Structure formats: structure tokens, C-alpha cells
Amino acid sequence: MIPETSLSAYMSQTPEKLQSDYSRIYDALKLLKSGNYEDIAHAAGFNDRNSVSRRLKEMVEAGRIEMTGEKKPTERGRSAFVYRILQLPL
């Protein structure tokens, strides 16, 4: 079950804002090749790293990016999943 506050926050996003966030994240991953949510947020110029982690989940579900299966420490020493642009088979 999705918490009501999370659903409310998502519903307050305009389609244009979401698309802009997705594009910024995708472009950052093109430059980085791979990274955790903090790496991506920094490269894309986001102030709110947590909003990037939410968009990453949505982008994985949409088939635009994938989790590498690796984890990388955050600035606080916690493990965070590493993402990359979806590698399609040839």
C-alpha cells in the first residue's frame, strides 16, 4: 500500500515536471554511465536527492533504466543501489 502522503506528492507533479526530471536523470546517467541516487542527483543538479530516488523507481518500472545489481556507499555510509541506462540486447 502506498502512503497517502506519497500518493498526494506524486499527484501534485505536473506531467511536464515529471518529464523534465526523467530527462535530467537520463542525461546524467549518460554522462556517469552508472551511479547511485546521490551521484545522479549531483550530476543532474537536483537539490532534493530523495526525489531522484523516487523518479529512479518509476524509470525502472517504465523500462528506461535498470539496477546493476551493485550497491555503492552514500555520503553517510549506507548502501544504495546503482543504476544505469537499460542495456538492450543487440
LINRA-V785380 format. One line per field, one symbol per residue. ss: DSSP state (h for helix, s for strand, l for the rest). phi: phi as a letter, one per 30 degrees, with the letter a starting at -180 (. if undefined). psi: psi as a letter, one per 20 degrees, with the letter a starting at -180 (. if undefined). A space follows every 50 residues. Layout:
ss=???
phi=???
psi=???
//
This chain:
ss=lllhhhhhhhhlllhhhhhhhhhhhhhhhhhhllslhhhhhhhhllllhh hhhhhhhhhhhlllssssssssslllllssssssslllll
phi=.deeddddddddddeddddddeddddddddddialdddededdciddcdd ddddddedddddicbbddjcbbdddciddbdccadecddd
psi=ppqhhggggghipqhggghggggggghghgghgqrrhggggghikphnhh hghghgghhghikhrqpiirqqqrhjjqpqqpqrppoqq.
//
